[in-house]
Amino acid sequence: GSNAQVRIKEDSKVRAQMEYEKILTQIGGFGRAQLMVFLSLSMTSVKAVLDLQLLALMLHVSPFRCAQQNSSGYEPQGFDKACTEFEFENDFIRLTMVKDFQLVCARDIYPTILMSVYFFGDACGMLFATLGDRIGRRTILLVCGCVDIVTTVLPVFTPTVEWQIGARFLKGLASPVYYQGLLLVEELTAAKHRAMLGNLYWLLWCIGYSLCSLIAYLGQEWRIIQLISLAFSSSYILVYFLVPESPRWLVLKGRTKEAGRVFEKMARWNGIRLEDQTNTNTFIIDDVYINTAVSGVLEIRLPYSLAGLRADRGAVRLPWRCPCVAGVAIIAVPHTAGEAVPVAQGKCLLTAAYSAWTSTALRISPPRCATTASYLSAVVAGFLSVISPVINYLSTVAEWLPAVVFGGLTIVSVLSVLCCRRPRTCAARHR
């Protein structure tokens, strides 16, 4: 009957998964081919964090004064006329977007709009990336790469802040590139190496985060900073020549011969001769520079890098303690004398939990809809990120309000997850 047919289909899926893992092991599991793929794709993670954090630095608001006022300092002064021009203190970056477009006083909402629009573009890009299950992982990766190159240059030539809003939306559309890279790394590497590589993949994100401070320091003008970040788009050249389409996706689409050629190519790169009988059919701080650099370091998930090695051998425990403590730490920030301590604790714990969750989610998702599942969750997060700059803007109402909102949302999200059943990875279920 229908139940027997369902069981047969499920058994065939399990056998195909086991065969796929067997072939990955035969071609080296993690050899030179996978290493080149990993290094090429992890650079997209660096570019993604540069786009986000450099925008935040370029929107830094320096102390300012009205150019018409008779004062040599930058403290707020009473002025009974409408101010038409502002002078800014040369503190960190010589020319930010705020200075260039005079985004203060009556125009101080524009930095918030620019960040929100970027996150909205990010969410729309994630939605587009769900097509990866239909048109291919590598195709989405290359399309997003082309969009990334064009939209990295575009803001440099936009003359007004209104044009900048459109440019930043388009810039956000390219953001799915780093998630797609992680998915390809997972599907081209043997199971026992995936958790480790998943955590190391985000290590490049941390390096890029810290690198933002050096780029801002050297560039000093936001247009120059934007063009410096373009150099990191050169990684797409490596992606084009070194990264193949996912064999798993090719098999699911019935393109088994192409999948076989991908395996043979990777085997040659690893110095392994793939046996002919292989069956491919079944397959924090006041200083802006230091703050940016330290923030990147705090995102290194060393504890979960070790935990990832254990995750490959069995069930994955959901990291609910980390975000819970992080939420409390975030709420405590405005109420503590040394704010750097709870900020550091919260950031470390949140990023550790995020790293574990992303790797776990990819491994428990069915291969046929892995891209859709991962990106739909990212779409929800992306749309919610649209309001994060607005929440930060609430500090103008009460300094403690953003911390309470962000910390409270963190705790509520964890409690909602605890109401669900704790999953096990496919590998753990079949042991």
TIZA-257647 format. One record per atom (N, C-alpha, C, O, CB): residue in one letter; x, y, z negated. Coordinates in steps of 0.2 Angstrom, whole numbers, plus 5000, padded with zeros to 4 digits. Glycine has a CB too. Layout:
# TIZA-257647
aXYZ;...
//
This chain:
# TIZA-257647
g500449945000;g500050005000;g500450065000;g501050065001;g499550004994;s500150124999;s500550184999;s501050194993;s501550224994;s500050244997;n500950154987;n501450154982;n502050124984;n502650144982;n501150124976;a501950064988;a502550024990;a502950064995;a503550064995;a502349964993;q502550104999;q502950145004;q503350205001;q503850215003;q502450175009;v503050234996;v503450284992;v504050254989;v504550284989;v502950314986;r503950194986;r504550164983;r505150144988;r505750154986;r504350094979;i504950124994;i505350114999;i505750175001;i506350175002;i505050075005;k505350225002;k505650295004;k506150314998;k506750345000;k505150345005;e505950314992;e506450334986;e507050284986;e507550314985;e506050324980;d506950224987;d507550174987;d508050194993;d508650194992;d507350104988;s507750214999;s508150235004;s508550295003;s509150305005;s507750235011;k508250345000;k508550404998;k509150394993;k509650424994;k508050454995;v509050344988;v509550334983;v510150304987;v510750314986;v509250284978;r509950254991;r510550224995;r510950265000;r511550265000;r510250164999;a510550315003;a510850365007;a511350415003;a511850425005;a510350405011;q511050424997;q511450474992;q512150434990;q512650464990;q511050494986;m512050374988;m512650334986;m513150324992;m513750324991;m512450264984;e512850314998;e513350305004;e513650375006;e514250375007;e512850285010;y513350425005;y513650495006;y514150505001;y514750525003;y513050545005;e514050484995;e514550494990;e515150454991;e515750464990;e514350484983;k515050394993;k515550344995;k516050365001;k516650365000;k515250274997;i515750395006;i516150425011;i516550485009;i517150495011;i515650445017;l516250525005;l516650585002;l517250564998;l517750594999;l516150624998;t517150504995;t517750474991;t518250444996;t518850454995;t517450424986;q518050415001;q518450385006;q518850435009;q519450425011;q518050345011;i518650495011;i519050545014;i519450585010;i519750635012;i518550595018;g519450575003;g519950604999;g519650634993;g519950654988;g520250655002;g518950644993;g518550674987;g518750744986;g518250784987;g518750634981;f519350764985;f519550834984;f520350834986;f520750824982;f519450864977;g520450844993;g521050844996;g521250914999;g520950964997;g521150795001;r521650915004;r521850975007;r521251015010;r521151075010;r522450965012;a520850975014;a520250995017;a519751035012;a519551095014;a519850945021;q519651005007;q519151035002;q519451094999;q519151144997;q518950984997;l520151084998;l520451144995;l520451204999;l520351264997;l521251124993;m520551195006;m520551255010;m519851285011;m519751345011;m520751235017;v519351235011;v518651255011;v518451295004;v518151355005;v518151195011;f518751274999;f518551304992;f518851374992;f518551424990;f518851264986;l519551384994;l519851444994;l519551494999;l519451554997;l520551434995;s519351475005;s518951515009;s518351545007;s518151605007;s518851485016;l517951495004;l517251515002;l517251554995;l516851594994;l516851455001;s517751544991;s517751574984;s517951644985;s517751694981;s518251544980;m518251664991;m518351734992;m517751774994;m517751834992;m518851744998;t517251744996;t516551774997;t516351794990;t515951844989;t516051735000;s516451754985;s516251774978;s516651844976;s516351884973;s516451724973;v517251844978;v517651914976;v517251974979;v517152024976;v518351904978;k517151964986;k516852014990;k516152034987;k515952094986;k516751994997;a515751984985;a515152004982;a515152044975;a514752094975;a514751934980;v515652024971;v515652064965;v515952134966;v515752184963;v516052024960;l516352144971;l516652204973;l516052254975;l516052314973;l517152204978;d515652224979;d515052264982;d514652294976;d514452354976;d514652224986;l514552254971;l514152274965;l514452314961;l514252374959;l513852214962;q515052294958;q515352334953;q515752404956;q515752454952;q515952294950;l515952404962;l516252464965;l515652514965;l515752574965;l516552454971;l515052494967;l514452534968;l514352574961;l514252634960;l513852504970;a514352534956;a514252554949;a514852614947;a514652664944;a514252504944;l515452594949;l515952644948;l515952704952;l516052764950;l516652614949;m515652694958;m515652754963;m515052804960;m514952854963;m515452734970;l514552774956;l514052814954;l514152834946;l513752864943;l513352774954;h514752834944;h514952854938;h514852934937;h515052974942;h515752844936;v514552954932;v514353024931;v514953054926;v514953044920;v513653034928;s515353104929;s515853134925;s515553194922;s514953224924;s516353154930;p515853224916;p515553284913;p515553344919;p516053344923;p516053304907;f515053384918;f514953434924;f514653494920;f514453494915;f514453404929;r514653544924;r514453614922;r514153644929;r514353634934;r514953654919;c513753694927;c513453734933;c514053784935;c514353814931;c512853774931;a514053784942;a514653824945;a514553904943;a514953944943;a514653814952;q513853924942;q513753994941;q513854014934;q513854074932;q513054004943;q513953964929;q514053984922;q514754014921;q515153994924;q513853924917;n514754054916;n515454084914;n515654044908;n515654064902;n515354164912;s515953984910;s516253944905;s516853904908;s516753884914;s515753894902;s517353894904;s517953854906;s517853784904;s518253734907;s518553884904;g517353764900;g517353694898;g516753664901;g516453694906;g517153694890;y516653594899;y516153554903;y515553544898;y515153494899;y516453494906;e515553574892;e514953564887;e514353594890;e514453644894;e515153594880;p513753564889;p513153594891;p513053664889;p513153684883;p512553554889;q512853714893;q512853784892;q512153804894;q511853784899;q513353824896;g511853854890;g511153874892;g511253924898;g511653964898;g510853924886;f510853914903;f510853944909;f510153964911;f509753914912;f511253914915;d509954024912;d509254044914;d509054044921;d508554064923;d509154104910;k509554024925;k509354024932;k509453944935;k509753904932;k509854064936;a509053934941;a509153874944;a509853864947;a510153904950;a508653864950;c510153804945;c510853794947;c510853764953;c510553714954;c511253754941;t511253784958;t511253764965;t511853724967;t511953684972;t511153814970;e512353724962;e513053694963;e513353674957;e513253714952;e513553734968;f513653624957;f513953594950;f514753584951;f514953564957;f513653534948;e515053594946;e515753574946;e515853514941;e515553514935;e516253634943;f516253474943;f516353404939;f517053404936;f517553424939;f516253344943;e517153374930;e517853364927;e518153304931;e517853254933;e517753344920;n518753314933;n519153264936;n519453214931;n519953214929;n519753294940;d518953164929;d519153114924;d519453054926;d520053034925;d518553104919;f519053014930;f519252944932;f519352944939;f519852924942;f518752894929;i518852954943;i518852944950;i518753014953;i518253054951;i518252904953;r519153034957;r519253104960;r518553124963;r518253184962;r519753124964;l518253084967;l517653104971;l517253044971;l517352994975;l517853124978;t516753044967;t516252994966;t515653014971;t515553064973;t515952974959;m515152964972;m514552984975;m514153034972;m513853074975;m514152924977;v514153034965;v513853084961;v514053154962;v513753204963;v513853064953;k514753154962;k515053224964;k514953244971;k514753304972;k515853214963;d514953194976;d514953214983;d514253244984;d514153284988;d515153154987;f513753204982;f513053224983;f512653264978;f512053274978;f512653164985;q513053284973;q512753324967;q512153294964;q511653324963;q512553394970;l512253224962;l511753184959;l511653194952;l511753144948;l511853114961;v511553254949;v511453274942;v510853324942;v510553344946;v512053304939;c510653324935;c510053374934;c509453354938;c509153294936;c510253444935;a509153394942;a508553374946;a508653314950;a508153284952;a508353434950;r509253294952;r509353244956;r509653184953;r509953134956;r509853264962;d509653184946;d509953124942;d509653064943;d509853014940;d510053144935;i509053054946;i508652994947;i508952954953;i508852894953;i507953004948;y509352984957;y509652954963;y510052894962;y510052844965;y509953004967;p510552904957;p510952844955;p510552784953;p510752724955;p511452864950;t510052794949;t509652734947;t509252704953;t509252644954;t509052764942;i509052754958;i508652724964;i509152684968;i509052634971;i508452784968;l509852714969;l510252674973;l510452604970;l510452554974;l510952714973;m510452594964;m510652534961;m510052484962;m510052424963;m510752534954;s509452514961;s508852474961;s508752454968;s508552394970;s508152514959;v508852494973;v508752474980;v509252424982;v509052384986;v508852544985;y509852424980;y510352374981;y510052304978;y510152254982;y511052394978;f509852304972;f509552244970;f508952224974;f508852164974;f509352254962;f508552264976;f507952244980;f508252214987;f507952164989;f507552304982;g508752244990;g509052214996;g509352144994;g509252094998;g509552254999;d509652134988;d509952074986;d509352024986;d509451964988;d510252084979;a508752044983;a508251994982;a507951974989;a507851914990;a507652024978;c507852024993;c507652005000;c508151965004;c507951915007;c507552075004;g508751975003;g509351935006;g509251855003;g509351815007;g509951955004;m509151854997;m509051784994;m508451744997;m508451684998;m508951784986;l507951784998;l507351755001;l507551735008;l507251675010;l506751805001;f507851775012;f508051755019;f508551695019;f508451645023;f508451815022;a508951685014;a509451635013;a509051565012;a509451515013;a509951645008;t508451565010;t508151495009;t508051465016;t507851405016;t507451515006;l508151495021;l508151465028;l508651425029;l508751385034;l508051525033;g509151425024;g509751375025;g509551305026;g509951265029;g510151385019;d508951285023;d508751215023;d508451195030;d508451145032;d508251195018;r508351255034;r508051245041;r508651255046;r508651215051;r507551295042;i509051305046;i509451325051;i510151305049;i510651315054;i509451395053;g510351285043;g511051265041;g511351305036;g511251365036;g511451255048;r511751275032;r512151315027;r512651365030;r512651425029;r512451265022;r513051335035;r513551375038;r513251435042;r513551485043;r513951325043;t512651425045;t512351475049;t512151535045;t512351595047;t511751445053;i511851525039;i511651575035;i512351605032;i512351675032;i511251545029;l512851575031;l513451595028;l513751645033;l513951705031;l513951545027;l513751625040;l514051675045;l513651735046;l513851785047;l514151635051;v512951725046;v512551785047;v512651835042;v512651895043;v511751755048;c512651805035;c512751855030;c513451885030;c513451945028;c512651815023;g513951855032;g514551875033;g514551935038;g514951985037;g515051825035;c514251925044;c514251985049;c513852045046;c514052095047;c513851955055;v513352035043;v512952085039;v513352125034;v513352185034;v512252065036;d513752085031;d514152105025;d514752155028;d514852215026;d514552055021;i515052135034;i515552175037;i515252245039;i515552295038;i515852135043;v514652245043;v514352305045;v514152345040;v514252405040;v513752285050;t513852315035;t513552365029;t514052385024;t513952425020;t513052325026;t514652355025;t515252385021;t515452445024;t515652495020;t515852335020;v515452455030;v515752515034;v515152565034;v515352625034;v515952495041;l514552545035;l513952595036;l513952645031;l513852705033;l513352555036;p513952635024;p513952695019;p514452745020;p514352805018;p513952665012;v515052735023;v515552785023;v515352835028;v515552895027;v516152745026;f514852825033;f514752875038;f513952895037;f513752935041;f514752835045;t513652885031;t513052915030;t513152985027;t513452985022;t512652865025;p512753035030;p512953105028;p512553125021;p512753175018;p512753145033;t511953095020;t511553115014;t511453055010;t511452995011;t510953145017;v511153075004;v511053024999;v510352985001;v510352924999;v510853054992;e509953015005;e509352975007;e509552925012;e509252865012;e508853025011;w510052935016;w510352885021;w510752835017;w510752775019;w510852915026;q511052855011;q511352805007;q510852755004;q511052695003;q511752845001;i510252775003;i509752725000;i509652675005;i509652615003;i509152764998;g509552685011;g509452635016;g510052595017;g510052535018;g509252665023;a510652625017;a511252585018;a511352535012;a511652485013;a511852635018;r511252555006;r511352515000;r510852455000;r510952404998;r511252554994;f510252465003;f509752415004;f510052365009;f510052305007;f509052435006;l510252385014;l510552335019;l511152305016;l511352245018;l510752375026;k511552335012;k512152305009;k511952245005;k512252195004;k512552355005;g511352255001;g511152204997;g510952145000;g510952084998;g510552224993;l510752145007;l510452095011;l511052035012;l510851975013;l510252115017;a511652055011;a512252015013;a512451975006;a512851925007;a512852055015;s512151985001;s512351954994;s512251884994;s512651854990;s511951984989;p511851844998;p511751774997;p512351734999;p512451674998;p511151755001;v512851775002;v513451735005;v513851695000;v514051645001;v513951785008;y513851724994;y514251684989;y513851624986;y514251574984;y514451734983;y513251624985;y512851574983;y512851514989;y512951454987;y512151584982;q512851534995;q512851485000;q513551455000;q513651395002;q512751515007;g514051494999;g514751464998;g514851414993;g515151354994;g515251514997;l514551424987;l514551374982;l514151314984;l514451254982;l514251404975;l513651314987;l513251254989;l513651214994;l513651154993;l512551274993;l514051244999;l514451215003;l515051175000;l515151115001;l514751255009;v515351204995;v515851174991;v515551114987;v515951064987;v516151224985;e514951114985;e514651064981;e514551004986;e514650944984;e514051084978;e514351014992;e514150964997;e514750935001;e514650885004;e513650995002;l515350965000;l515950945004;l516450914999;l516950895001;l516250995008;t516250904993;t516750884988;t516450824984;t515750824983;t516950934983;a516850774982;a516550714979;a516250734972;a516450784969;a517150664978;a515850694969;a515450714963;a515850724957;a515650774953;a514950654962;k516350684956;k516750694950;k517150764950;k517450774945;k517250634950;h517250794955;h517550864955;h517150924956;h517350974955;h518050864961;r516450914956;r516050964958;r515951014952;r515951074953;r515350944959;a515850994946;a515751034940;a516351074939;a516351134938;a515650994934;m516951044940;m517651084939;m517651144944;m517751194943;m518251044939;l517551124950;l517551174956;l517051224955;l517151284957;l517451134963;g516451204953;g515851254952;g516051304947;g515951364948;g515251224949;n516451294941;n516651334937;n517251374939;n517351434938;n516851304930;l517751344943;l518251384946;l518051434951;l518351484952;l518851334949;y517551414955;y517251454960;y517051524957;y517151574960;y516651424963;w516751524951;w516551584947;w517151624944;w517151684943;w516051574942;l517751584944;l518351614941;l518551674946;l518851724944;l518951564940;l518451664953;l518651714958;l518151774957;l518451834958;l518551684965;w517551764955;w517151814953;w517451864948;w517451924948;w516451794951;c517651824943;c517951864937;c518551904939;c518651964937;c518151814931;i518951874944;i519551914946;i519351974950;i519652024950;i520051864950;g518851964954;g518652014958;g518352074954;g518452134955;g518051994963;y517952054949;y517752104944;y518252144941;y518252204941;y517352064938;s518852114939;s519352154936;s519752194941;s520052244940;s519852104932;l519752164947;l520052204953;l519752264954;l520052314957;l520152154959;c519152274953;c518752334954;c519152394951;c519152454954;c518052334952;s519352384945;s519752444942;s520352464946;s520452524946;s519852424935;l520752424948;l521352434952;l521152474959;l521452524961;l521752374954;i520652444962;i520352474968;i520152544967;i520352594971;i519852434972;a519752554962;a519552624961;a520052674959;a520052734961;a519052624955;y520552644955;y521152684953;y521552704959;y521752764960;y521552654948;l521652664964;l522052674970;l521652724975;l521952764978;l522352614973;g521052704976;g520652744981;g520452814979;g520552864983;g520052704982;q520252824973;q520052894970;q519452924973;q519252974970;q520652934970;e519352914980;e518752934983;e518252884985;e518552834988;e518952984989;w517652894984;w517152834985;w517252804992;w517152744993;w516452854983;r517352844997;r517352825004;r517952785005;r517952725009;r517352885009;i518552805002;i519152765003;i519052694999;i519252645002;i519752805000;i518752694993;i518652634989;i518152594993;i518352524993;i518252654983;q517652614997;q517252575001;q517652545006;q517552485008;q516652615004;l518052575010;l518452545015;l518952495013;l519152445016;l518852605019;i519252505007;i519752455004;i519352395003;i519652345004;i520052484997;s518752395001;s518352335000;s518252295006;s518152235006;s517752344996;l518252335012;l518152295018;l518752245020;l518652195023;l518152355024;a519352255017;a519952215018;a519752145016;a519952095019;a520552235014;f519352135011;f519152075008;f518652035013;f518551975012;f518852075001;s518352065017;s517952035022;s518251995027;s518051955031;s517452085026;s518952005027;s519351965032;s519351885030;s519451845034;s520051985031;s519051875024;s518951805022;s518451765027;s518551705028;s518751795015;y518051805030;y517551775035;y517851745041;y517651695044;y517051825037;i518451765042;i518851735048;i519051665046;i519051615050;i519451785050;l519251655040;l519451595037;l518851545037;l518851485039;l519751595030;v518251575035;v517651535034;v517451515041;v517251455042;v517151575031;y517551555046;y517351535053;y517751475056;y517451425059;y517351595058;f518351475055;f518851425057;f518951365053;f519051305055;f519551455059;l518851375046;l519051315042;l518451285039;l518451225037;l519451345036;v517851315038;v517251285035;v516751255039;v516551285044;v516951345030;p516651185039;p516151155043;p515451155041;p515351185035;p516351085044;e515051135045;e514351135042;e514251075037;e514651025038;e513851125048;s513851075033;s513751025028;s513550965031;s513050955035;s513251045023;p513950905030;p513750845033;p513050815030;p512650785034;p514250785032;r512950835024;r512250815021;r511750845025;r511250805026;r512250835014;w511750905026;w511250945030;w511150915037;w510650905040;w511351015030;l511750895040;l511750875047;l511350805047;l510950795052;l512450865050;v511450765042;v511150695042;v510450705041;v510050665044;v511450655036;l510250745036;l509550765035;l509150785041;l508550775042;l509450815029;k509550815046;k509250835052;k509250785058;k509150805063;k509550905054;g509550725056;g509650675061;g510250685066;g510350655071;g509050675065;r510650735064;r511250745068;r511850705065;r512350735063;r511450825069;t511850645065;t512350595062;t512950595065;t513450595062;t512050525061;k512950605072;k513650605076;k514050665074;k514650665073;k513550605083;e513750725073;e514050785071;e514350775064;e514850795062;e513550845072;a513950745060;a514150735053;a514750685053;a515250705049;a513550705048;g514750635057;g515350595057;g515950635059;g516450615057;g515150535062;r515850675064;r516450715066;r516750765061;r517350775060;r516250755073;v516250785057;v516450825051;v516850785046;v517450805044;v515850865048;f516650725045;f517050685040;f517650665043;f518150665040;f516550615039;e517750645050;e518350625053;e518850685053;e519450675051;e518250605060;k518650745054;k519050805054;k519350815047;k519950825046;k518650865056;m518850815042;m519150825035;m519650765033;m520050775029;m518550825030;a519450705035;a519950655033;a520650665036;a521150645033;a519650585036;r520650685043;r521250705046;r521650755042;r522250755041;r521250725053;w521350805040;w521650865036;w521950835029;w522450855027;w521150915034;n521550785026;n521750755020;n522350695021;n522550665016;n521250725016;g522450685028;g522950635029;g522750565028;g523050515027;g523550645025;i522050555029;i521750495028;i521450465035;i521050505038;i521250495022;r521450405036;r521150375042;r520450345040;r520450295036;r521550325046;l519950375043;l519250355041;l519150285044;l519250285050;l518750405043;e518950235040;e518850175043;e518250175048;e517750205047;e518650125037;d518350135054;d517850135059;d517150115057;d516650135059;d518150095065;q517150065052;q516550035049;q516150085045;q515550065043;q516649975046;t516450145043;t516050185039;t515350205042;t515350235048;t516450255038;n514850205039;n514150215042;n513950285040;n513850305034;n513650165039;t513950335045;t513750405044;t513050415045;t512750465045;t514150445048;n512650365046;n511950365047;n511550375041;n510950395041;n511650315052;t511750355035;t511350355029;t511550405024;t511450405018;t511350285027;f511850425027;f512150475022;f511650505016;f511850535012;f512350525025;i516352394891;i516452384883;i516952434880;i516852454874;i516752314883;i517252464884;i517752504882;i517652574885;i517352574891;i518452484883;d517852634882;d517752704885;d518052714892;d517752744896;d517952754880;d518652694892;d519052704898;d518752654904;d518652594903;d519852684897;v518552694909;v518152654915;v518552604918;v518352544919;v517952704920;y519252614919;y519652564922;y519752504918;y519652444920;y520352594924;i519952514911;i520052464907;i519352424906;i519352364905;i520352484900;n518852464905;n518152424904;n518052374910;n517752324908;n517652484903;t518152404916;t517952354922;t518452294922;t518252244923;t518052394928;a519152304920;a519552254920;a519452204915;a519452144916;a520252274919;v519252224909;v519152184903;v518452144904;v518352084902;v519052224896;s517952184907;s517352144909;s517452084913;s517052034912;s516852194912;g517852094918;g517952034922;g518351974919;g518151924920;g518452054928;v518751994914;v519151944910;v518651904906;v518651844905;v519651974906;l518151944903;l517651914898;l517151864902;l516851824899;l517251964895;e517151874909;e516751824912;e517051754914;e516751714917;e516451854919;i517651744912;i517951684913;i517651634908;i517651644902;i518751684912;r517351574911;r517051524907;r517451464905;r517351414907;r516451504911;l518051484901;l518451424900;l518151374896;l518251314897;l519051454896;p517651384891;p517351334887;p516951284892;p516951224891;p516951354882;y516551314897;y516151274901;y516551244907;y516251204910;y515651324904;s517151274908;s517551234913;s517751164910;s517751114914;s518151274914;l517851164904;l517951094901;l517351054900;l517350994901;l518251104894;a516751094898;a516151054898;a515951034905;a515550974905;a515651104895;g516151064910;g515951044917;g516250974918;g515950934922;g516151094922;l516850964916;l517150894917;l516750844913;l516650784916;l517850894914;r516450854908;r516050804904;r515350794908;r515050744908;r515850824897;a515050854911;a514450854914;a514450804920;a513850774921;a514250924916;d515050794923;d515050744929;d514950674926;d514750624931;d515650754932;r514950654920;r514950584918;r514250574915;r514150514912;r515450574913;g513750614915;g513150594912;g512650654912;g512750704916;g513250574905;a512250654907;a511650704907;a511950774905;a512450774902;a511150684901;v511650824907;v511850894906;v511350924901;v510750934902;v511850934913;r511650944895;r511250974890;r511151054892;r511651084894;r511550974883;l510551074892;l510451144894;l510751194889;l510651184883;l509651154894;p511151244891;p511451284887;p511051334883;p511151394885;p512051314890;w510551314879;w510151364877;w510351404871;w510151464869;w509451334874;r510851374867;r511151414861;r511551474863;r511451534860;r511651374857;c511951474869;c512351524871;c511851594873;c512051644870;c512751514877;p511351584877;p510951644878;p510551674872;p510451734872;p510551634884;c510351624868;c510051644862;c510451694858;c510251744856;c509751584858;v511051674856;v511551714852;v511751774856;v511851824853;v512151674851;a511751764863;a511951824867;a511351874866;a511551934866;a512051804874;g510751854867;g510251904866;g510251944859;g510152004859;g509551864867;v510351904854;v510451934847;v511051984848;v510952044845;v510551884842;a511551964851;a512152014851;a512052074855;a512252134853;a512751974854;i511652064860;i511452124864;i511052174860;i511152234861;i511052104871;i510552144857;i510052194853;i510452224847;i510352284846;i509552154850;a510952194845;a511352224839;a511852274842;a512152314837;a511752164836;v511952284848;v512552334850;v512352404848;v512852434845;v512552334858;p511752434849;p511752504847;p511752514839;p511852564837;p511052524850;h511652454835;h511652464828;h512252444824;h512252444818;h511052424826;t512852434828;t513452414825;t513952474826;t513952504831;t513752354828;a514452474822;a514952534822;a515452514828;a515652554832;a515352544816;g515652454828;g516152424833;g515752394839;g515752334838;g516652384830;e515452424843;e515052404848;e515352344853;e515052304856;e514752454853;a516052354853;a516452314858;a516352234856;a516352194860;a517152334858;v516252224849;v516252154847;v515652124849;v515652064853;v516352154840;p515052144848;p514452114850;p514352114858;p514152064861;p513852144847;v514652164861;v514552164869;v515052104871;v514852074876;v514852234871;a515652104869;a516052044871;a515751974870;a515751934874;a516752054868;q515451974864;q515151904862;q514551894867;q514551834870;q514951904855;g514151944868;g513551934872;g513751914879;g513451874882;g513151994872;k514251954882;k514451944889;k514751874890;k514651834895;k514951994891;c515251854885;c515551784886;c515051734886;c515051684890;c516051774880;l514551734881;l514051684880;l513551684886;l513451624889;l513651694874;l513351734888;l512951744894;l513251714900;l512951674904;l512651814895;t513851734902;t514151714908;t514351634908;t514351604913;t514751754909;a514451614902;a514651544901;a513951504902;a514051444906;a514851524894;a513451524900;a512751484901;a512551494908;a512351444911;a512251514896;y512751554911;y512551554918;y512951514923;y512651474927;y512651634921;s513551504921;s514051454925;s513751384924;s513751354929;s514751464922;a513551364918;a513351294917;a512651284921;a512551234924;a513251284910;w512251334920;w511551334923;w511651324931;w511251284934;w511151384922;t512051364934;t512051364942;t512351294944;t512051274949;t512451424944;s512851274941;s513151204943;s512651154942;s512551104946;s513751194939;t512251154936;t511751104934;t511151104939;t510951054941;t511551114927;a510951164941;a510351174945;a510551144952;a510051104955;a510151244946;l511151154955;l511351124961;l511351054961;l511151014966;l511951154963;r511551024955;r511650944955;r510950914954;r510950854956;r512150934950;i510450944951;i509850904950;i509350924955;i508750894955;i509550934943;s509550964960;s509050984966;s509050924971;s509650904973;s509151054969;p508550904974;p508550854980;p508950894985;p508850944987;p507850834982;p509350854989;p509750874994;p509350915000;p509550965003;p510150824997;r508750885001;r508350915006;r508150985005;r508051025010;r507750865008;c508051004999;c507851074998;c508351104993;c508151154989;c507151074995;a508951084993;a509451114988;a509451194989;a509451234984;a510151084989;t509551214995;t509551284997;t508951324994;t508951374991;t509751305004;t508351294996;t507751324994;t507651334987;t507451384984;t507151294997;a507851284983;a507751284976;a508151334973;a507951374968;a507851214973;s508851334975;s509351374972;s509151454973;s509251494969;s510051364974;y508951464980;y508851534982;y508151564979;y508151624978;y508851534989;l507651514979;l507051544976;l507151564969;l506851614967;l506551494976;s507551534965;s507651554958;s508051624958;s507951664954;s508051504954;a508551624963;a508951684964;a508451744966;a508651804964;a509451674969;v507951724970;v507551784973;v507151814967;v507051874966;v506951754978;v506851764962;v506551794956;v507051834952;v506851894950;v506251734952;a507651814951;a508151854947;a508251914951;a508351964948;a508751814946;g508351914958;g508451974961;g507952024961;g508152084960;g508551954969;f507352004961;f506752054961;f506752084954;f506652144953;f506152024963;l506852044949;l506852074942;l507452114941;l507452164937;l506952014937;s508052104945;s508652154944;s508452224947;s508852264945;s509252124948;v507952224951;v507752294954;v507652344948;v507752404948;v507152284958;i507352314942;i507152364937;i507652364932;i507552404927;i506552334934;s508252334933;s508752334928;s509052414927;s509152434922;s509352294929;p509152444933;p509452514932;p508852554929;p509052604925;p509552544939;v508252544930;v507752584927;v507752574919;v507652614915;v507052564930;i507852504917;i507852494910;i508452534907;i508452554901;i507952414909;n509052534910;n509652574908;n509452644907;n509652674903;n510252564913;y509052674912;y508852744912;y508452754905;y508352814903;y508452754918;l508152704902;l507752714896;l508152744890;l507852764885;l507352654894;s508852734891;s509252764886;s509152844885;s509352864880;s509952754887;t508852874890;t508752944889;t508152954885;t508053014882;t508552974896;v507752904884;v507152904879;v507452894872;v507252924867;v506552864881;a507752834871;a508052804865;a508652764867;a508652724871;a507452764861;e509152784863;e509852744865;e509752674864;e510152634868;e510352774861;w509352654859;w509352574858;w508852544862;w508852474862;w509152574851;l508452574866;l507952544870;l508152494875;l507852434875;l507452594873;p508652514879;p508852464884;p509152394881;p508952344884;p509452484889;a509452404875;a509752344872;a509252294870;a509252234870;a510252364866;v508652324867;v508152284864;v507752254870;v507552194870;v507652334861;v507652284876;v507352254882;v507752204884;v507452144886;v507152314887;f508352214886;f508752164889;f508852104884;f508852044886;f509452184891;g509052114878;g509152054873;g508452024872;g508451954872;g509352084866;g507952054872;g507252024871;g507051974877;g506851924876;g506752074870;l507252004883;l507051964889;l507551904889;l507251844891;l507152004895;t508151904887;t508551844886;t508351794882;t508251734884;t509251864884;i508051814876;i507851764871;i507151734873;i507051674873;i507751794864;v506751774876;v506051754879;v506151704884;v505851644885;v505651804881;s506651714889;s506751664894;s507051604892;s506851554895;s507251694899;v507451604887;v507751534884;v507151494881;v507151434882;v508251554879;l506751534877;l506151494874;l505751464879;l505451414878;l505751544869;s505651504885;s505151474890;s505451414893;s505151364895;s505051524895;v506151414894;v506451354897;v506451294892;v506351234894;v507251364898;l506451304885;l506451254880;l505751214880;l505751154878;l506551274873;c505251244883;c504651214884;c504551164889;c504151124890;c504051264885;c505151164894;c505151114899;c505551054897;c505951054892;c505451154905;r505451004901;r505850944900;r506550954902;r506650984907;r505550884904;r507050924898;r507750934900;r507950884905;r507850824904;r508150924894;p508150904911;p508350854916;p509050824916;p509450844912;p508350894923;r509050774920;r509750744920;r509950744927;r509550744932;r509750664918;t510550744929;t510850744936;t510650674939;t510550624936;t511550754936;c510650684946;c510550624950;c511050564948;c510850504948;c510550634957;a511650584947;a512250544946;a512050504939;a512150444938;a512850574945;a511850544934;a511650514928;a511150464928;a511050414924;a511550564922;r510650484932;r509950444932;r510150374935;r509750324934;r509450474936;h510650364940;h510750304943;h511350264940;h511550214943;h510850314950;r511550284934;r512150254931;r511850194927;r512150154924;r512550294926;
//
